[in-house]
Amino acid sequence: MAFDLDNFSAKDLDSLIKQANQRKTALTRRTPAAQVRKKLTAMAKAEGYSIAELFGGAGAAKAAKASKTAGRKSAKARKTGKVAPKYRNPADAKDTWTGRGLPPRWMADLIKKGKKREDFLIRK
């Protein structure tokens, strides 16, 4: 923050200096933030809370979600049945892909070279 001191009168400058000195004194009297943080964390822990739970933040959302879903499997962890592969790598018959998710690198590379996805279909 910069002030254009040329536009201040002597009275204004004295007032500004007085306010600055008062603020500086108040800041030096304060307990350092690290010590306050340590005390707050200890108090919260003694009561069974985390700082994130009390004051919010990214940690609070995760902690709340974890406590709600404890002992349950999430939707992402749900098991689905196996699916037969639909596509096969012509260069290596062991490389297959079911068609779910991102295509494998071998397929992406060959498609970039001009092949079509249908070229890799497994014919039954």
Secondary structure, DSSP 8 states (H G I E B T S, - for coil): ----GGG--HHHHHHHHHHHHHHHHHHHHS--HHHHHHHHHHHHHHTT--HHHHH-SHHHHHHHHHHHSTTS--GGG---------EE-SS-TT-EE-S-SS--HHHHHHHHTT--GGGGB---
